[in-house]
Amino acid sequence: MELAREAGLDLVEISPNAKPPVCKIMDFGKFKYEQQKKDSETRKKQKIIEVKEVKFRPNTDTNDYDVKMRNVFKFLENGDKVKVTLRFRGREMAHLNLGRKLLERVAVDVETHGKVDSMPKMEGRQMVMMVNPLRK
């Protein structure tokens, strides 16, 4: 403590559980500031991956399908995951095969921009498929 006082710095305990405890003579305010700068720099470099959702219906027509697929491609190019949801209402539940065909068509069309993470699964009254963007 005497050496730290003479140097005009702080005596900082690095690892208190070690035998003997390890201490360091440093400017603690400067150390905290540099640590904060490093943390903010690493946060800047992180890319937060969002999950975007595109909803279809079993009887989605070709033009509507094209518009929704354009959105899927845009999301994948931005590096976001896409959740493709197919909603069934009423008697549409009797024609699950039509919905599966539509999602398989989406999977084939999306191969150039992304990779199907999970194949279509039924979750209640909706069929869900996840698509990940391709690595650049």
C-alpha positions as CSV (number, residue, x, y, z in Angstrom):
1,M,0.0,0.0,0.0
2,E,3.0,2.2,0.7
3,L,4.4,1.7,-2.8
4,A,1.0,2.5,-4.3
5,R,0.7,5.7,-2.2
6,E,4.2,6.9,-3.3
7,A,3.4,6.3,-6.9
8,G,0.0,8.1,-6.6
9,L,-1.9,5.0,-7.8
10,D,-4.3,2.5,-6.5
11,L,-3.6,-1.0,-5.0
12,V,-6.1,-3.3,-6.7
13,E,-6.7,-6.9,-5.6
14,I,-6.8,-9.0,-8.7
15,S,-7.5,-12.5,-7.3
16,P,-8.5,-12.5,-3.6
17,N,-8.9,-16.3,-3.4
18,A,-5.3,-17.1,-4.3
19,K,-2.7,-17.9,-1.6
20,P,-1.2,-15.3,-1.2
21,P,-3.8,-12.8,-2.7
22,V,-2.6,-11.2,-5.9
23,C,-2.6,-7.4,-6.0
24,K,-1.6,-4.9,-8.7
25,I,-0.6,-1.2,-8.5
26,M,-2.5,0.7,-11.2
27,D,-4.8,3.7,-11.9
28,F,-8.1,2.0,-11.2
29,G,-10.2,4.8,-12.9
30,K,-8.2,4.4,-16.1
31,F,-8.5,0.6,-15.9
32,K,-12.3,0.8,-15.6
33,Y,-12.6,3.3,-18.5
34,E,-10.5,1.1,-20.8
35,Q,-12.5,-2.0,-19.8
36,Q,-15.7,-0.1,-20.6
37,K,-14.3,0.9,-24.0
38,K,-13.4,-2.7,-24.8
39,D,-16.9,-3.9,-23.9
40,S,-18.6,-1.3,-26.0
41,E,-16.3,-2.2,-29.0
42,T,-17.2,-5.9,-28.8
43,R,-20.9,-5.0,-28.6
44,K,-20.5,-2.9,-31.8
45,K,-19.1,-5.8,-33.7
46,Q,-21.9,-8.2,-32.7
47,K,-24.7,-8.8,-35.2
48,I,-28.1,-9.5,-33.6
49,I,-29.9,-12.2,-35.7
50,E,-33.6,-11.6,-35.8
51,V,-36.2,-14.1,-36.7
52,K,-38.6,-12.7,-39.3
53,E,-41.9,-14.4,-40.0
54,V,-43.7,-14.8,-43.4
55,K,-47.2,-16.2,-43.2
56,F,-48.8,-18.2,-46.0
57,R,-52.2,-19.9,-46.5
58,P,-52.7,-23.2,-48.2
59,N,-54.5,-21.5,-51.1
60,T,-52.0,-18.7,-51.6
61,D,-52.0,-17.7,-55.3
62,T,-48.9,-17.4,-57.5
63,N,-48.6,-13.6,-57.4
64,D,-49.0,-13.4,-53.7
65,Y,-46.5,-16.2,-53.3
66,D,-44.0,-14.3,-55.4
67,V,-44.4,-11.2,-53.3
68,K,-44.0,-13.2,-50.0
69,M,-40.9,-15.0,-51.5
70,R,-39.3,-11.6,-52.4
71,N,-39.7,-10.7,-48.7
72,V,-38.1,-14.0,-47.6
73,F,-35.1,-13.4,-50.0
74,K,-34.7,-9.9,-48.6
75,F,-34.7,-11.1,-45.0
76,L,-32.2,-13.8,-45.8
77,E,-29.9,-11.4,-47.6
78,N,-29.9,-9.2,-44.5
79,G,-28.7,-12.2,-42.5
80,D,-31.9,-12.8,-40.6
81,K,-33.6,-16.2,-39.9
82,V,-37.0,-16.6,-41.5
83,K,-39.9,-18.5,-40.0
84,V,-42.3,-19.6,-42.7
85,T,-45.7,-20.2,-41.2
86,L,-48.7,-21.8,-43.0
87,R,-52.0,-21.2,-41.3
88,F,-55.0,-23.6,-41.7
89,R,-58.5,-22.5,-41.0
90,G,-61.7,-24.6,-40.8
91,R,-61.9,-27.3,-43.5
92,E,-58.4,-26.5,-44.7
93,M,-57.2,-28.9,-42.0
94,A,-58.5,-31.8,-44.2
95,H,-55.9,-30.8,-46.9
96,L,-52.6,-30.8,-45.0
97,N,-50.9,-32.3,-48.1
98,L,-51.6,-29.0,-50.0
99,G,-49.8,-27.1,-47.3
100,R,-46.9,-29.5,-47.2
101,K,-46.5,-29.1,-51.0
102,L,-46.5,-25.3,-50.7
103,L,-43.8,-25.4,-48.0
104,E,-41.7,-27.9,-50.0
105,R,-42.0,-25.5,-52.9
106,V,-40.7,-22.7,-50.6
107,A,-37.8,-24.9,-49.6
108,V,-36.8,-25.6,-53.2
109,D,-37.1,-21.9,-54.1
110,V,-35.1,-20.8,-51.1
111,E,-32.1,-23.1,-51.8
112,T,-30.1,-20.3,-53.5
113,H,-30.4,-17.8,-50.6
114,G,-30.7,-20.0,-47.5
115,K,-30.8,-23.4,-46.0
116,V,-33.9,-25.1,-44.4
117,D,-33.1,-25.5,-40.7
118,S,-36.2,-27.5,-39.8
119,M,-38.5,-29.2,-42.2
120,P,-42.3,-28.4,-41.9
121,K,-43.9,-29.4,-38.6
122,M,-47.5,-29.1,-37.5
123,E,-48.0,-27.0,-34.4
124,G,-51.7,-26.9,-33.7
125,R,-53.4,-25.4,-36.7
126,Q,-50.3,-24.1,-38.4
127,M,-47.3,-25.7,-40.1
128,V,-43.9,-24.1,-39.4
129,M,-40.6,-24.2,-41.2
130,M,-37.3,-22.4,-40.3
131,V,-34.8,-21.1,-42.9
132,N,-31.3,-19.9,-42.1
133,P,-29.3,-17.6,-44.3
134,L,-26.3,-19.0,-46.2
135,R,-22.9,-18.1,-44.8
136,K,-21.0,-15.5,-46.8
